[in-house]
Amino acid sequence: MEEIMEAPLPGKILSVDVKAGSAVDEGDMICTLEAMKMENPILAPIKGTVKEIVVEAGSTVQTGDKIAVIES
């Protein structure tokens, strides 16, 4: 099963904490999104393996943009 993670709001990616192939648990940090001068942690919704990371530090995202794909 794949879980596609999307940006919850528009902003800038400050850091990416995982890479493709990384094992993650539910609640692990995937990346940090800056929006409205606040840092928002983007957390893994499921336990699994990161299949794809679409963003990198410095990327700008809009609401609904794909951030990552996690395979359980």
Secondary structure, DSSP 8 states (H G I E B T S, - for coil): -EEEEE-SSSEEEEEE---TT-EE-TT-EEEEEEETTEEEEEE-SSSEEEEEE---TT-EE-TT-EEEEEE-
